């Protein structure tokens, strides 16, 4: 797991090109994951990652990881190298959304 210290992004600073068989994914998290890189993958493909950043919008702020330019497919969202958090379907021309679960997948009870 890697972490980075990025500043917040403002409204309109993320541009997504959608269409054909290309979509995007937004993973919503809590503030506690700020700076953490979250990996996703589709079956048989190499994982890709994006850092959680604060996204300031007109109505407040969110903490998200954004994945632009994704081929349409079903993606696995990973907690770490071995533990899956869930799956999400990305469709061409659309933006898929995934809410990071509130329970801690990485720590035994």
WOZI-V919014 format. One record per helix or strand of 3 or more residues. SS is the DSSP state (helix for helix, strand for strand). FROM is the first residue (numbers start at 1). LEN is the number of residues. If there is no record, write none. Layout:
ss	from	len
SS	FROM	LEN
SS	FROM	LEN
//
This chain:
ss	from	len
strand	22	8
helix	31	3
strand	36	7
strand	48	4
strand	53	5
strand	60	12
strand	73	6
strand	84	7
strand	95	5
//
